[in-house]
Amino acid sequence: MATIDDVAKLAGVSIATVSRVFNNSPWVSEKTREKVLKAAEELGYKPSMPARSLAMKKTNTIGLIVPDISNPYYAEVVRGIEDVCNIYKYNIILCNADNKREKEFQYIDMLKNRWVDGVIFHCDYFSEEHYEVFKNSNLKVVLAGRTTKFDVPYVGIDNFKAAYDAVNYLISLGHKRIGIIHGPLDDMKETIDSVDRLNGYKQALIDNGLPIYDELVKEANFKYKGGYSAAMEMLKGNVRPTAIFAISDIMAMGAINAVFDKGLSCPEDVSVIGFDNIDLSEATRPPLTTVSQPMYEIGAIAARMLIKIINGENLESSQVILKHKLVLRNSVIPLRS
């Protein structure tokens, strides 16, 4: 295989000049650049990417950690990240953590050893332990779809307000017994979306003078079966909901099927509202009313933020909150008297 020395001899220049050409140095004349590239083409020479990365201290590679790539929500965010990375010639190492904390930390350690230029972290929560690990590893990081109290750039939505708006909409239609299917909760309540959405649900009920029924507050795992089981348990209770708010569309789809399997009808007996507005939400029967968050934009903006940080550019804002909106379909109707 041809070497950089072979290219230098054929082009009649120094090895340092060949290196400058392939590292896009401005200190090379156009005539010399063309001569070097022509010699490299004749010899079939391609520069070693590891060697270039070592010399430039940059790999043009970004690590991306997500909790569950099978969830359509994360797939859409990843699409936004990938499109921006393609524009700026960055490669992506995709790490699927399977909703396991230990895998997240294993991936962070692996990405550090792979010399990635930065990491987009898009998992369920960002804890103090995560913060310390990233800080001690000197890895640049941006959170996608997550907010945090720590000094870390992020892009997401106001989950409290989004949930509040969804429940307030149900209340405006006359619903008073409103159930919620939320995600897993833990001690890091200040950073997990499930808590923000649960608190938004509760606050909407409180502000409208409505009771919060313990029987109508169920936890699930952001999967279809989890939503189905939680809704079925809710529907078997002494306090039957007239509406259910599931904090993900996948869980809402499970809830709709639970309603039908219980011998009831959606939305005539139980209205159901979801969260995310994934493509499948239009394909359910009935089509799902949901809170739409800009999944693609979250990914695209997070990627652009990280690339700016890598290149030493200033961010207009390190905390970006995008707008949500309610998408009204047929799974929710006014309460029948």
C-alpha positions as CSV (number, residue, x, y, z in Angstrom):
1,M,0.0,0.0,0.0
2,A,1.2,3.5,-0.8
3,T,2.5,5.6,2.1
4,I,2.6,9.3,2.8
5,D,6.3,9.1,1.9
6,D,5.5,7.7,-1.5
7,V,3.1,10.6,-2.2
8,A,5.7,13.2,-1.1
9,K,8.3,11.7,-3.4
10,L,5.9,11.6,-6.4
11,A,4.7,15.1,-5.8
12,G,8.2,16.4,-5.1
13,V,7.3,17.9,-1.7
14,S,8.0,17.2,1.9
15,I,6.0,14.8,4.1
16,A,4.9,17.7,6.2
17,T,3.4,19.4,3.1
18,V,1.4,16.3,2.3
19,S,0.1,16.2,5.8
20,R,-0.9,19.8,5.6
21,V,-2.9,19.1,2.4
22,F,-4.9,16.3,3.9
23,N,-5.5,18.3,7.1
24,N,-6.9,21.2,5.1
25,S,-4.2,23.6,6.2
26,P,-4.5,27.1,4.7
27,W,-0.7,27.3,4.5
28,V,-0.5,25.4,1.2
29,S,-0.8,27.0,-2.2
30,E,-3.5,25.7,-4.5
31,K,-0.9,24.6,-7.1
32,T,0.9,22.4,-4.5
33,R,-2.4,21.1,-3.1
34,E,-3.5,19.9,-6.6
35,K,-0.1,18.3,-7.2
36,V,-0.3,16.4,-3.9
37,L,-3.9,15.2,-4.5
38,K,-3.0,14.1,-8.0
39,A,-0.1,12.1,-6.7
40,A,-2.3,10.5,-4.0
41,E,-4.9,9.6,-6.6
42,E,-2.3,8.0,-8.9
43,L,-0.9,5.9,-6.0
44,G,-4.3,5.1,-4.5
45,Y,-3.2,6.6,-1.2
46,K,-5.7,7.4,1.5
47,P,-4.7,9.0,4.8
48,S,-5.0,7.0,8.0
49,M,-8.0,8.2,9.9
50,P,-6.6,7.2,13.3
51,A,-3.4,9.0,12.5
52,R,-5.2,12.1,11.4
53,S,-7.4,12.0,14.4
54,L,-4.4,11.7,16.7
55,A,-2.6,14.7,14.9
56,M,-5.7,16.9,14.9
57,K,-7.0,15.7,18.3
58,K,-10.4,15.3,16.7
59,T,-12.2,12.3,15.3
60,N,-15.4,13.8,13.8
61,T,-17.3,11.2,15.7
62,I,-20.1,11.7,18.2
63,G,-21.5,9.2,20.7
64,L,-25.2,8.9,21.1
65,I,-26.7,7.1,24.1
66,V,-30.5,6.3,24.0
67,P,-32.5,4.1,26.4
68,D,-34.6,2.1,23.9
69,I,-34.1,2.5,20.2
70,S,-37.2,0.3,19.5
71,N,-39.4,3.2,20.8
72,P,-40.5,5.3,17.8
73,Y,-40.0,8.5,19.8
74,Y,-36.2,7.9,20.1
75,A,-36.0,6.8,16.5
76,E,-37.3,10.2,15.3
77,V,-34.9,12.1,17.6
78,V,-32.0,10.0,16.2
79,R,-33.1,10.9,12.7
80,G,-32.7,14.6,13.5
81,I,-29.3,14.0,15.0
82,E,-28.1,11.9,12.1
83,D,-29.3,14.4,9.4
84,V,-27.3,17.3,11.1
85,C,-24.3,15.1,11.6
86,N,-24.3,14.2,7.9
87,I,-24.3,17.8,7.0
88,Y,-21.3,18.6,9.1
89,K,-19.5,15.3,8.2
90,Y,-19.7,13.7,11.7
91,N,-20.0,10.0,12.3
92,I,-22.3,8.6,15.0
93,I,-21.7,5.7,17.4
94,L,-25.2,4.7,18.5
95,C,-25.5,3.1,22.0
96,N,-28.7,1.5,23.1
97,A,-28.8,1.3,26.9
98,D,-31.9,-1.0,27.2
99,N,-33.1,1.3,30.0
100,K,-30.3,0.0,32.2
101,R,-28.2,2.5,34.3
102,E,-25.1,0.2,34.3
103,K,-25.1,0.1,30.5
104,E,-25.2,3.9,30.3
105,F,-22.1,4.2,32.4
106,Q,-20.4,1.4,30.4
107,Y,-21.1,3.2,27.2
108,I,-19.8,6.5,28.6
109,D,-16.6,4.8,29.5
110,M,-16.4,3.1,26.0
111,L,-17.0,6.4,24.2
112,K,-14.3,8.1,26.2
113,N,-11.8,5.4,25.2
114,R,-12.9,5.7,21.5
115,W,-11.9,9.4,21.6
116,V,-15.3,10.7,20.5
117,D,-15.5,14.5,20.2
118,G,-18.6,14.6,22.3
119,V,-21.8,12.8,23.4
120,I,-25.5,13.4,23.0
121,F,-27.1,11.8,26.0
122,H,-30.8,11.0,25.6
123,C,-31.7,8.7,28.5
124,D,-34.5,8.8,31.1
125,Y,-32.7,11.1,33.5
126,F,-29.5,12.9,34.1
127,S,-28.3,12.4,37.7
128,E,-25.5,13.8,39.7
129,E,-23.6,10.6,39.1
130,H,-23.9,11.1,35.3
131,Y,-22.8,14.7,35.7
132,E,-19.7,13.8,37.7
133,V,-18.7,11.0,35.2
134,F,-18.9,13.3,32.2
135,K,-17.1,16.1,34.1
136,N,-14.3,13.8,35.2
137,S,-13.9,12.3,31.7
138,N,-13.7,15.7,30.0
139,L,-16.4,14.6,27.5
140,K,-18.4,17.3,26.0
141,V,-22.1,16.5,26.4
142,V,-25.5,17.8,25.3
143,L,-28.8,16.4,26.7
144,A,-31.5,15.8,24.0
145,G,-35.1,15.8,25.2
146,R,-34.1,16.2,28.8
147,T,-33.7,19.2,31.1
148,T,-31.5,19.3,34.2
149,K,-30.5,21.5,37.1
150,F,-26.8,20.8,36.4
151,D,-24.6,23.1,34.2
152,V,-25.0,21.0,31.1
153,P,-26.5,22.2,27.7
154,Y,-29.8,20.7,26.8
155,V,-32.8,20.9,24.5
156,G,-36.3,19.7,25.4
157,I,-39.8,20.9,26.1
158,D,-41.6,22.0,29.3
159,N,-43.0,18.6,30.4
160,F,-44.9,20.0,33.3
161,K,-46.7,22.5,31.2
162,A,-47.4,20.0,28.4
163,A,-49.0,17.5,30.9
164,Y,-50.9,20.4,32.5
165,D,-52.3,21.4,29.1
166,A,-53.3,17.9,28.3
167,V,-55.2,17.3,31.5
168,N,-56.7,20.8,31.4
169,Y,-58.1,20.0,28.0
170,L,-59.8,16.9,29.3
171,I,-61.3,18.9,32.2
172,S,-62.6,21.5,29.8
173,L,-64.6,18.7,28.2
174,G,-66.2,17.8,31.5
175,H,-64.0,14.9,32.6
176,K,-63.5,14.8,36.4
177,R,-62.2,11.2,37.0
178,I,-59.0,11.4,35.0
179,G,-56.4,8.6,35.3
180,I,-52.7,8.9,34.5
181,I,-50.2,6.2,33.4
182,H,-46.8,7.6,34.2
183,G,-43.3,6.3,33.8
184,P,-40.9,4.9,36.4
185,L,-40.1,7.2,39.3
186,D,-36.9,7.2,41.5
187,D,-35.0,9.4,43.8
188,M,-33.7,11.8,41.1
189,K,-37.1,13.5,40.8
190,E,-35.7,16.9,39.7
191,T,-34.5,15.5,36.3
192,I,-37.0,12.8,35.2
193,D,-39.7,13.6,32.7
194,S,-42.1,11.2,34.4
195,V,-42.1,13.4,37.5
196,D,-42.6,16.6,35.6
197,R,-45.6,15.2,33.7
198,L,-47.1,13.6,36.8
199,N,-46.8,16.9,38.6
200,G,-48.4,18.7,35.7
201,Y,-51.3,16.2,35.8
202,K,-51.7,16.8,39.6
203,Q,-51.5,20.5,39.4
204,A,-54.2,20.7,36.7
205,L,-56.6,18.7,38.9
206,I,-55.8,20.8,41.9
207,D,-56.3,24.1,40.1
208,N,-59.7,22.9,38.9
209,G,-60.7,21.7,42.4
210,L,-60.8,18.1,41.4
211,P,-59.7,15.1,43.5
212,I,-56.6,13.1,42.8
213,Y,-57.6,9.4,43.1
214,D,-54.8,7.1,44.1
215,E,-56.5,4.3,42.2
216,L,-56.2,6.3,39.0
217,V,-52.4,6.9,39.3
218,K,-50.5,4.0,37.7
219,E,-46.9,3.4,36.9
220,A,-45.7,1.6,33.8
221,N,-42.5,1.1,31.7
222,F,-43.1,3.2,28.6
223,K,-44.0,0.1,26.6
224,Y,-47.3,-1.1,25.1
225,K,-47.7,-4.0,27.6
226,G,-47.0,-1.7,30.5
227,G,-49.7,0.8,29.3
228,Y,-52.2,-2.1,28.7
229,S,-51.6,-3.6,32.2
230,A,-51.8,-0.3,34.0
231,A,-55.1,0.7,32.2
232,M,-56.6,-2.7,32.8
233,E,-55.8,-2.5,36.5
234,M,-57.3,1.0,36.6
235,L,-60.5,-0.1,34.9
236,K,-61.0,-2.9,37.4
237,G,-60.8,-0.5,40.3
238,N,-63.7,1.0,42.3
239,V,-63.1,4.4,40.7
240,R,-63.5,4.0,37.0
241,P,-61.9,6.8,34.9
242,T,-63.8,8.6,32.2
243,A,-60.5,9.6,30.7
244,I,-56.9,8.4,30.8
245,F,-53.7,10.4,30.2
246,A,-50.8,8.2,29.3
247,I,-47.4,10.0,29.2
248,S,-46.3,8.2,26.0
249,D,-48.2,7.3,22.9
250,I,-47.1,3.7,23.1
251,M,-48.6,3.3,26.6
252,A,-51.7,5.2,25.4
253,M,-52.2,2.6,22.6
254,G,-52.0,-0.1,25.2
255,A,-54.6,1.7,27.3
256,I,-57.0,2.0,24.3
257,N,-56.8,-1.8,23.8
258,A,-57.4,-2.4,27.5
259,V,-60.6,-0.3,27.3
260,F,-61.9,-2.4,24.4
261,D,-60.8,-5.7,26.1
262,K,-62.7,-4.6,29.2
263,G,-65.9,-4.5,27.1
264,L,-65.9,-0.7,26.9
265,S,-65.5,1.7,24.1
266,C,-63.0,4.5,23.4
267,P,-63.8,7.3,23.4
268,E,-67.5,6.8,24.2
269,D,-66.8,5.2,27.6
270,V,-63.2,6.2,28.3
271,S,-61.3,9.0,26.4
272,V,-57.5,8.4,26.0
273,I,-54.8,11.0,25.4
274,G,-51.1,10.2,24.7
275,F,-47.8,12.1,24.6
276,D,-45.2,12.5,21.8
277,N,-47.3,12.3,18.5
278,I,-45.3,9.5,16.9
279,D,-46.4,8.4,13.4
280,L,-48.3,5.4,14.7
281,S,-50.6,7.7,16.7
282,E,-52.6,8.4,13.5
283,A,-52.9,4.7,12.8
284,T,-54.7,3.6,15.9
285,R,-58.4,3.2,16.0
286,P,-59.6,5.6,17.0
287,P,-56.7,8.0,16.0
288,L,-55.0,9.2,19.1
289,T,-55.3,12.6,20.6
290,T,-51.8,13.5,21.9
291,V,-49.3,16.1,23.0
292,S,-46.9,16.7,20.1
293,Q,-43.3,17.4,20.9
294,P,-40.9,18.3,18.1
295,M,-38.9,15.1,18.2
296,Y,-36.9,15.6,15.0
297,E,-36.1,19.2,16.0
298,I,-34.9,18.1,19.4
299,G,-32.4,15.8,17.8
300,A,-31.3,18.3,15.2
301,I,-30.8,21.1,17.6
302,A,-28.9,18.9,20.1
303,A,-26.5,17.8,17.4
304,R,-25.9,21.4,16.2
305,M,-25.3,22.5,19.8
306,L,-22.8,19.8,20.4
307,I,-20.9,20.5,17.1
308,K,-20.7,24.2,18.0
309,I,-19.3,23.3,21.4
310,I,-16.7,20.9,19.8
311,N,-15.7,23.7,17.4
312,G,-15.3,26.2,20.1
313,E,-18.3,28.3,18.9
314,N,-20.5,30.2,21.3
315,L,-24.1,29.0,21.9
316,E,-26.9,31.5,21.7
317,S,-28.5,29.6,24.6
318,S,-27.3,26.5,26.4
319,Q,-30.9,25.8,27.6
320,V,-33.4,25.4,24.7
321,I,-37.0,24.8,25.4
322,L,-39.1,24.1,22.4
323,K,-42.9,24.4,22.1
324,H,-45.4,21.6,22.4
325,K,-48.9,21.5,21.1
326,L,-52.1,19.4,21.5
327,V,-53.0,17.4,18.4
328,L,-56.8,16.7,18.6
329,R,-58.0,13.4,17.1
330,N,-60.9,11.0,17.8
331,S,-59.8,9.3,21.0
332,V,-61.1,12.1,23.2
333,I,-64.7,13.4,23.3
334,P,-66.7,15.5,25.8
335,L,-68.0,13.6,28.8
336,R,-71.5,12.4,28.2
337,S,-74.0,13.3,31.0
